[in-house]
Amino acid sequence: MPANFERRLIVSGSHVSLHKYRGLKNLTHWHMEQELIFAACGECEVMTGKSLYTMSEGNFIFIGGEEIHYINSPPETELWILKADTLFTERINGKVKLKDPFFQYKPMLKQQLERISHELSEEHYGHLIADSLALIIIAELFRSSETEPVASERSGDSYKALIKDIDRNFREYDFDRAAEFMCLSRPYFSKYFHKMSGMTFTEYLNIVRISAAVEMLSKGGMSMTEISDRCGFGTIRSFNRVFKELTGYSPVNLPKNYFFVKKEGNDGFDPTLSCTTVIM
């Protein structure tokens, strides 16, 4: 699985995209686009800037480009995700960021997002109108909020480097190697990783390994023992147990075309886990 840089989801011809999800869960990731997460109904947790926020209906969070974040929501929660090219919004927030990315409520935001969704499907001038509406939303946020300069070095750079190292060397990776990579004590690293990812190190490492195993199974040509070994599991028994826990299937009964984490060539990946329902 590639390091957690999310693939581009904005279609050609527009500077923005809007997608709706139910029960959205994703891995810790980052992308170049700005992102506005709106809770249409229900509650969820969002981590960004090393802070964990609890969102309820009507709340929203604005996440700058390259900011590390993840979303964890129950099955009944509906989230709308608006993304905008960083270069497109550079005049607004190229050199500053919001001090507080969390907002309780913004009048007419839901209607504005619905309008953007509609315009993105329109053939004539739809993308232009959608771009303009998104720019207005972001400009109004920054005009009415306290900002601060964007640091030349981002606080999550060391975490990003760790994730890349894990994804390259997951077969032989373990907790001690990760703590040493971060130059942190075992107890502090354990707390740090959970805060940044929303899961334990072991849980994340198993996701990486099972993602690789699913890909190997789809290609065929290897025995279960070979796949287990290449993915870093000590025994075939532990491989089968973890595989069933994370996918709901045994390796031999995995349905065709099943995905666990979608790989997208060399352009990144889709951090959304398979338990999520994509509404549009």
C-alpha positions in Angstrom: 0.0 0.0 0.0 1.4 3.4 -0.9 2.1 5.9 1.9 -1.1 7.7 2.9 -1.2 10.5 0.3 -4.7 10.5 -1.1 -5.3 10.4 -4.8 -6.8 13.4 -6.5 -10.6 13.3 -6.6 -11.3 16.6 -8.5 -12.4 16.0 -12.1 -10.9 17.8 -15.0 -12.6 21.1 -15.8 -13.3 22.0 -12.2 -11.3 23.2 -9.2 -13.6 21.6 -6.6 -15.4 18.3 -5.9 -18.2 17.3 -3.5 -18.9 13.8 -2.3 -21.4 12.4 0.3 -20.7 9.5 2.5 -22.5 7.4 5.2 -20.5 5.8 8.0 -17.2 7.3 6.7 -14.1 5.8 8.1 -10.7 6.4 6.7 -7.0 6.0 7.5 -4.9 8.9 8.5 -4.0 10.7 5.3 -3.2 14.0 3.7 -3.7 15.6 0.2 -2.9 18.8 -1.6 -6.5 20.0 -1.7 -8.3 22.1 0.9 -11.1 20.1 2.5 -14.4 21.1 4.2 -16.1 18.3 6.2 -19.8 19.0 6.9 -21.9 16.9 9.2 -25.3 16.6 7.4 -26.6 14.3 10.1 -25.3 12.3 13.0 -21.9 12.5 14.9 -18.3 11.7 14.1 -14.7 12.3 15.2 -12.2 14.1 13.1 -8.5 14.5 14.0 -6.6 17.3 12.4 -3.6 19.4 13.7 -3.0 16.9 16.4 -6.5 17.7 17.9 -9.5 15.5 18.1 -12.9 17.1 17.4 -16.4 15.7 17.9 -18.8 16.8 15.3 -22.6 16.8 15.3 -25.2 17.8 12.8 -24.5 21.2 11.3 -20.9 21.4 12.5 -18.1 21.6 10.0 -14.3 21.5 9.9 -11.9 23.1 7.4 -8.6 21.3 6.7 -5.8 22.9 4.9 -3.7 21.3 2.1 -1.2 18.7 3.3 -2.7 18.6 6.8 -2.8 15.2 8.4 -6.3 14.0 9.4 -8.7 11.2 9.7 -12.5 10.7 10.1 -14.2 8.1 12.2 -18.0 8.0 12.0 -20.7 5.4 12.9 -22.9 3.9 10.1 -25.8 6.3 10.5 -23.7 9.5 10.1 -23.9 11.4 6.8 -20.9 13.6 5.9 -20.4 15.9 2.9 -16.8 16.5 1.8 -16.0 19.6 -0.3 -12.5 19.7 -1.7 -10.8 22.6 -3.6 -7.5 22.9 -5.3 -4.9 24.6 -3.1 -3.7 26.8 -6.0 -7.3 27.8 -6.7 -7.6 29.1 -3.1 -4.1 30.5 -2.8 -5.2 34.1 -2.9 -7.2 33.5 0.2 -5.1 31.2 2.3 -1.8 30.7 0.6 0.2 32.2 3.6 -2.2 31.8 6.5 -4.3 29.1 8.1 -7.2 29.1 10.5 -6.3 29.1 14.2 -9.4 27.0 15.0 -10.7 24.8 12.1 -13.9 23.8 13.9 -17.2 25.6 13.4 -20.5 25.1 15.1 -22.7 26.5 12.4 -22.7 28.7 9.3 -26.1 30.0 8.0 -26.9 28.7 4.5 -23.9 26.4 4.3 -26.0 23.3 3.6 -27.8 25.1 0.9 -24.6 26.3 -0.6 -23.1 22.8 -0.7 -26.3 21.4 -2.2 -26.0 24.1 -4.9 -22.4 23.1 -5.6 -23.4 19.5 -5.9 -26.1 20.4 -8.4 -23.8 22.7 -10.5 -21.1 20.0 -10.8 -23.6 17.9 -12.7 -24.7 20.7 -15.0 -23.2 20.8 -18.5 -23.3 24.5 -19.2 -21.1 26.7 -16.9 -21.8 24.3 -14.0 -18.1 23.9 -13.0 -17.6 27.6 -13.2 -20.5 28.3 -10.8 -19.5 25.5 -8.5 -15.9 26.9 -8.3 -17.3 30.4 -7.6 -19.6 29.2 -4.8 -16.7 27.2 -3.1 -14.5 30.2 -3.3 -17.1 32.3 -1.6 -17.5 29.8 1.2 -13.8 29.6 1.9 -13.2 33.4 1.6 -16.1 34.1 4.1 -14.5 31.6 6.5 -11.2 33.2 6.4 -12.6 36.8 6.5 -14.6 36.1 9.7 -12.0 33.9 11.5 -8.7 34.4 13.3 -5.8 33.2 11.3 -2.0 32.6 11.8 0.9 32.2 9.4 1.5 28.8 7.8 4.7 27.3 9.2 7.5 26.5 6.8 7.8 23.0 8.4 4.6 21.2 9.2 4.2 19.5 12.5 3.2 16.2 10.9 6.3 15.9 8.6 7.9 13.3 10.9 4.7 11.3 11.1 4.4 11.3 7.3 8.0 10.0 7.1 7.2 7.2 9.5 4.1 6.1 7.5 6.2 6.0 4.3 8.8 3.9 6.0 6.2 1.5 7.3 4.6 1.2 3.9 7.9 0.4 2.3 9.1 -2.1 4.9 5.9 -3.5 6.6 7.1 -7.1 6.3 9.7 -6.7 9.0 8.4 -3.6 10.8 7.5 -3.7 14.5 6.7 -1.3 17.4 10.3 -0.9 18.6 11.5 0.1 15.1 8.7 2.7 14.8 9.5 4.2 18.2 13.2 4.4 17.3 12.4 6.0 14.0 10.5 8.7 15.8 13.2 9.0 18.5 10.5 8.5 21.2 10.2 6.3 24.2 7.8 3.3 23.9 5.1 4.8 26.2 5.2 8.2 24.5 5.2 6.8 21.0 2.2 4.6 21.8 0.2 7.7 22.9 1.5 9.8 20.0 0.6 7.2 17.3 -2.9 6.6 18.7 -3.5 10.4 18.7 -2.4 10.8 15.2 -4.0 7.8 13.6 -7.0 7.0 15.8 -5.8 3.4 16.3 -2.9 1.5 17.9 0.4 0.9 16.0 -0.4 -2.8 15.8 -3.9 -2.1 14.3 -2.4 0.2 11.7 0.4 -2.2 10.8 -2.2 -5.0 10.4 -4.2 -2.8 8.0 -1.2 -2.2 5.9 -0.3 -5.9 5.8 -3.8 -7.2 5.1 -4.1 -4.5 2.3 -1.0 -6.0 0.7 -2.3 -9.5 1.2 -5.6 -8.7 -0.5 -3.7 -7.3 -3.5 -1.5 -10.5 -3.6 -4.6 -12.7 -3.5 -6.2 -10.8 -6.4 -3.1 -11.3 -8.6 -2.9 -15.0 -7.7 0.2 -17.3 -8.2 1.1 -17.6 -4.5 0.2 -19.9 -1.7 -1.3 -18.7 1.5 1.9 -19.5 3.3 3.9 -17.4 0.9 1.5 -14.5 1.2 1.5 -14.8 5.0 5.3 -14.7 5.1 5.6 -11.8 2.6 3.1 -9.7 4.6 5.1 -10.2 7.9 2.9 -12.6 9.8 4.8 -15.1 11.9 2.4 -18.0 11.4 -0.4 -18.8 8.9 -2.7 -19.1 11.9 -2.2 -15.4 12.9 -2.5 -14.4 9.3 -5.9 -16.1 8.9 -7.1 -14.7 12.2 -6.2 -11.1 11.4 -7.4 -11.4 7.8 -10.9 -12.6 9.0 -11.0 -9.8 11.7 -10.4 -7.0 9.3 -12.2 -8.2 6.1 -14.9 -10.4 7.5 -13.7 -13.2 5.2 -11.1 -16.0 5.3 -8.4 -15.6 2.7 -9.7 -18.6 0.7 -13.2 -17.2 0.6 -12.4 -13.6 -0.3 -14.9 -12.5 -3.0 -13.6 -11.4 -6.4 -13.1 -7.7 -6.9 -13.1 -7.2 -3.1 -11.1 -4.1 -2.0 -9.8 -3.3 1.5 -7.9 -0.1 0.7 -8.0 1.0 -2.9 -4.7 1.5 -4.5 -4.5 4.0 -7.3 -1.2 3.4 -9.1 1.6 5.9 -8.3 -0.8 8.8 -7.6 -1.7 7.9 -4.1 -4.6 5.9 -2.7 -8.2 6.2 -1.5 -8.1 6.2 2.4 -11.8 5.3 2.7 -12.3 1.9 4.2 -14.7 -0.6 2.6 -17.2 -0.3 5.5 -18.1 3.2 4.2 -21.2 3.8 2.0 -20.6 6.3 -0.8 -23.9 8.2 -1.4 -22.6 10.2 -4.3 
